[in-house]
Amino acid sequence: MNHWLKLSIEYANQRSYLDDLFRVYPTIPDGIRDIEAERWEQIELAFRKKDNQELLEHLLRLDLFPIKDSYIAYLKRDKTAISRNPQTINRICGRLYELGLEKIYERATEPKETNRQIGPMFRHWLQSKALGIQPVGIEKFVGGEENAILDASDGVKAEFAERYLNYSASKGLDLVARFNKKLVIGEAKFLSDFGGHQAAQFSDAINLLNSSADAIKVAILDGVIYIPSGNKMYRTMLSHQYENRNIMSALVLRDYLYSL
């Protein structure tokens, strides 16, 4: 088994893994979403008048629609569909009236889900010099040979990897680094549970390992994946195909990079 994968599993099961991981992923929910006072007054007025079209138009402008419905995304992208589909609008508004104004406000101002906040956290952790060096911009990264971490958007990192490293995936990258003159690219994922969206996140990291990029490829995985179980993610990670690949926790990443 890859030394760093083995070390990550041991870390997760023998040490204060979650306490330490909080430095990387401080998953503190954001405050409630704001609704402008004028907008809420318009929503209240349309609700009390039972003006379906006006109510829906105002609610569709909010960051979070108060009910889950498969047709909401379509209506957000084509508001002309509101006037052309009265039965759909009546059905959705019927649920809203049943919900009531107080509950509509409560749901529309819910904090962002924690897993949607996780993306930028790894980058912020890198910027805190967690790996021992201050990340640098693209010009300094390209122009130097010393140890460095690229501080740029996911897209810029992907462009760099496509131009210099034969990286062809359409997704951005969480890590582009150079240690001991060796280039490293990585995907960082916090897997809060098994299955569903989390399985897709795991697949993204595995796809990077399978890419043809001319660099050292690292899947920086954390969360439930290190809990010994019969789950497919754990089995895949420990299968003969992946047990010797660079899969590791962010908590051992620094030691790994300096070992190159």
C-alpha positions in Angstrom: 0.0 0.0 0.0 1.1 3.6 -0.7 2.9 4.9 2.4 0.8 8.1 2.4 -2.5 6.3 2.0 -1.6 4.0 4.8 -0.5 7.0 7.0 -3.8 8.8 6.2 -5.9 5.8 7.3 -3.8 5.4 10.5 -4.1 9.1 11.2 -7.9 9.1 10.8 -8.3 6.1 13.1 -5.7 6.6 15.8 -5.3 10.4 16.2 -7.4 13.6 16.7 -8.2 13.5 13.0 -11.4 15.5 13.0 -10.0 18.1 15.4 -7.0 18.6 13.2 -9.0 18.5 10.0 -11.0 21.5 11.1 -8.0 23.7 10.4 -8.3 22.7 6.7 -12.1 22.6 6.5 -13.6 24.9 9.1 -17.2 24.1 8.1 -18.9 26.9 10.0 -22.3 27.6 8.3 -22.7 31.1 6.8 -25.3 33.4 8.4 -28.8 33.4 7.0 -29.3 34.6 3.5 -30.5 38.2 3.2 -33.7 39.3 1.5 -34.0 43.0 0.7 -36.8 44.6 2.7 -38.5 46.0 -0.4 -38.4 42.6 -2.1 -40.0 40.9 0.9 -42.7 43.5 0.9 -43.5 42.7 -2.7 -43.6 39.0 -1.9 -45.9 39.6 1.0 -48.2 41.8 -1.1 -48.4 39.2 -4.0 -49.0 36.4 -1.5 -51.9 38.2 0.1 -53.4 39.2 -3.2 -52.9 35.6 -4.4 -51.2 37.0 -7.5 -49.5 33.8 -8.7 -47.4 35.3 -11.4 -46.1 38.2 -9.4 -45.4 36.0 -6.4 -43.4 33.6 -8.5 -41.5 36.3 -10.3 -40.3 37.8 -7.0 -39.4 34.5 -5.4 -37.4 33.4 -8.4 -35.2 36.4 -7.9 -34.1 35.1 -4.5 -30.9 33.1 -4.0 -32.9 30.2 -2.6 -36.4 29.2 -3.7 -38.4 28.2 -0.7 -39.6 24.8 -2.0 -37.9 22.1 -4.0 -39.5 21.4 -7.4 -38.0 20.0 -10.6 -39.5 22.9 -12.7 -38.0 25.8 -10.7 -34.7 25.8 -12.5 -36.5 26.0 -15.9 -38.6 28.9 -14.7 -35.5 30.7 -13.4 -33.9 30.5 -16.9 -37.0 31.3 -18.9 -39.4 33.6 -17.0 -41.6 33.9 -20.0 -42.7 30.3 -19.3 -44.6 31.6 -16.2 -47.4 33.2 -18.2 -47.5 30.2 -20.7 -47.9 27.4 -18.1 -50.7 28.3 -15.8 -51.3 24.8 -14.4 -47.6 24.5 -13.4 -47.7 27.9 -11.8 -50.9 27.1 -9.9 -49.4 23.9 -8.7 -46.3 25.5 -7.4 -48.1 28.5 -5.9 -50.6 26.1 -4.2 -47.7 24.6 -2.3 -46.4 28.1 -1.4 -49.8 29.2 0.0 -50.0 26.0 2.0 -46.5 26.7 3.3 -47.4 30.2 4.6 -45.4 33.4 4.6 -43.5 32.7 7.8 -42.2 29.3 6.5 -41.4 30.8 3.1 -39.2 33.4 4.7 -37.5 30.8 6.9 -36.7 28.5 4.0 -35.6 31.3 1.6 -33.1 32.6 4.2 -31.5 29.3 5.2 -27.7 29.3 5.3 -25.8 27.7 2.4 -25.3 24.0 2.8 -21.9 23.2 4.3 -20.8 21.1 1.4 -21.2 24.0 -0.9 -18.9 26.1 1.2 -16.1 23.5 1.3 -14.6 24.3 -2.2 -12.7 27.5 -1.3 -11.6 26.2 2.1 -8.7 24.2 0.8 -7.4 27.2 -1.1 -7.7 29.4 2.0 -5.8 26.8 3.9 -3.0 26.8 1.3 -2.9 30.6 1.5 -2.4 30.4 5.3 1.1 28.9 4.5 -0.1 25.6 5.9 2.5 23.9 3.6 5.3 26.0 4.8 5.5 28.5 1.9 3.4 31.4 0.7 1.6 30.6 -2.5 2.5 32.8 -5.5 0.9 34.1 -8.6 1.2 32.6 -12.1 4.0 34.8 -13.4 6.3 34.0 -10.4 5.4 30.4 -10.5 6.2 29.9 -14.2 9.4 32.0 -13.9 11.0 30.2 -11.0 12.4 26.8 -10.0 12.2 27.0 -6.2 9.5 25.3 -4.2 6.2 27.0 -4.9 2.4 26.7 -4.8 0.4 28.4 -7.5 -2.2 30.8 -6.1 -4.8 31.2 -8.8 -8.3 30.3 -9.7 -9.1 26.7 -10.6 -9.4 27.8 -14.2 -6.0 29.4 -14.3 -4.5 26.3 -12.7 -6.2 24.1 -15.3 -4.9 26.4 -18.1 -1.3 26.1 -16.7 -1.6 22.4 -16.5 -3.0 22.1 -20.0 -0.2 24.3 -21.5 2.7 22.8 -19.6 1.7 19.4 -18.4 -0.5 17.9 -21.1 -3.6 18.1 -18.7 -6.7 17.8 -20.8 -9.6 17.6 -18.3 -12.2 20.5 -18.4 -12.2 20.8 -14.6 -10.0 23.2 -12.6 -7.4 22.0 -10.1 -7.2 22.5 -6.4 -3.4 22.2 -6.2 -0.6 23.0 -8.6 2.8 23.0 -6.9 6.5 22.5 -7.5 8.7 20.8 -4.9 12.3 19.8 -5.5 11.7 20.8 -9.2 8.9 18.2 -9.5 5.5 19.5 -10.6 2.5 18.2 -8.6 -1.2 18.6 -9.4 -4.0 17.6 -7.1 -7.8 17.4 -6.4 -8.9 18.1 -2.8 -12.2 16.6 -1.6 -13.9 16.5 1.7 -16.3 13.5 1.7 -18.8 14.0 4.4 -20.8 10.8 3.7 -21.0 7.9 1.3 -23.0 7.8 -1.9 -24.7 10.4 -4.1 -22.8 13.6 -4.7 -20.0 12.4 -2.5 -19.4 9.4 -4.8 -19.1 11.8 -7.8 -16.6 13.9 -5.8 -14.5 10.8 -5.2 -14.7 9.9 -8.9 -13.4 13.4 -9.8 -10.3 12.7 -7.7 -9.8 9.3 -9.2 -10.2 10.7 -12.7 -7.2 13.0 -12.0 -5.1 10.0 -10.9 -6.0 8.3 -14.2 -5.3 11.4 -16.4 -2.3 11.5 -18.7 -0.9 14.7 -17.2 2.9 15.0 -17.2 3.1 15.6 -13.4 2.8 13.9 -10.1 -0.9 13.4 -9.5 -2.4 13.5 -6.0 -5.9 12.8 -4.7 -6.2 14.8 -1.5 -9.1 13.1 0.2 -10.6 13.5 3.6 -13.7 12.5 5.5 -15.5 9.2 5.9 -13.4 7.6 3.2 -10.8 6.5 5.8 -13.3 4.7 8.0 -12.7 0.9 7.4 -15.9 -0.4 5.8 -17.3 -2.3 2.9 -18.3 0.9 1.2 -17.4 1.0 -2.5 -15.3 4.2 -2.1 -13.2 2.5 0.6 -12.9 -0.7 -1.4 -11.9 1.1 -4.5 -9.2 3.1 -2.7 -7.8 -0.1 -1.3 -8.2 -2.2 -4.4 -5.0 -3.4 -6.3 -5.7 -0.7 -8.8 -5.4 2.2 -6.4 -3.7 1.1 -3.2 -0.3 2.2 -4.6 -1.5 5.5 -6.0 -1.0 8.9 -4.4 -4.2 9.1 -2.2 -3.8 11.0 1.0 -5.3 13.3 3.6 -4.5 17.0 3.5 -3.0 16.5 7.0 -0.1 14.5 5.6 0.3 16.5 2.3 3.0 18.8 3.6 5.3 15.9 4.6 4.6 14.2 1.3 5.6 17.3 -0.8 8.8 17.8 1.1 9.7 14.1 0.7 9.7 14.4 -3.1 
